[in-house]
Amino acid sequence: PRSILFSRHGESLYNLDQRLGGDPALSPNGEKYSEALPGLIEKLMGDQELTLWTSTLKRTIQTGSKLKYPRLQWKALDELDAGVCEGLTYEEVEERHPEEYAMRNENKFEFRYRGGESYRDVVLRLEPVIMELERQQNLLIISHQAVLRCLYAYFLNIDPQDLPYLKIPLHTVMKLTWTAYGCDIQTYKVDI
Ligand code: F6P
C-alpha cells in the first residue's frame, strides 16, 4: 500500500472517566473530531482514492461518519475485550480485581482478562486484517488504542513487550508511508 492512515475514534463518553471497553457513543469533543476529520484527510491525501476501515463499535463508526469514502467494518478491529473488567475504571479494577490488576502490571502483553483477551490474542486476531491490508492501496483505519498499538508495532517492528505501552493519543492521525528505505511515520494532531 502507499499510505496507511491510523486514528483512534474521537473521545468517547467512557474516555471521560477512563472506563474500559463497552460500546459508548462519542462525547461532544469526540463529535468535533469527527467533524474535523474530512478536512484533515483531504489535506493529507488530496483527491487520491481511500478506503475507510472501522471496527463494529459505535465510537469508530461515528468518528468516520462524516467521511465520503467507501467503507468496511471489521470485528477484528474491535477494542481488546476486557472481559469481567469491561465498563470499569482502572481504580475499580484495582479495587474489585486486585489480583488481575497486579498480574497485568507484571506482564501486560501476555495478561488475559478473565472472559476477555490479552494483547497477544489481539495480535493473533489481527492476522487476517494485516493480510488484507498488505493488498490494499490507501487506507484509513479508525480503531482503538490497544488494536492500533498492535498494528503500529507490526509495521515498525516493535518488541511485543513494549507494544502495550506505546502512546497512541486521541484526536491524532498517524500517516505511514512506504519509501525505498522503509516505513516513514508522521502524526497530525487536531486541536479541539
Ligand atoms: O481506555 C480506552 C481503552 O481503549 C480501553 O477500552 C482499553 O481497555 C484500553 O484503552 C487499552 O489500554 P490499556 O491496555 O493501556 O489498558
Residues whose N, C-alpha, C, O or C-beta is under 5 A from the ligand:
A	BS01	F6P	R19 L20 G21 E79 L80 A82 H144 Q145 A146 P164
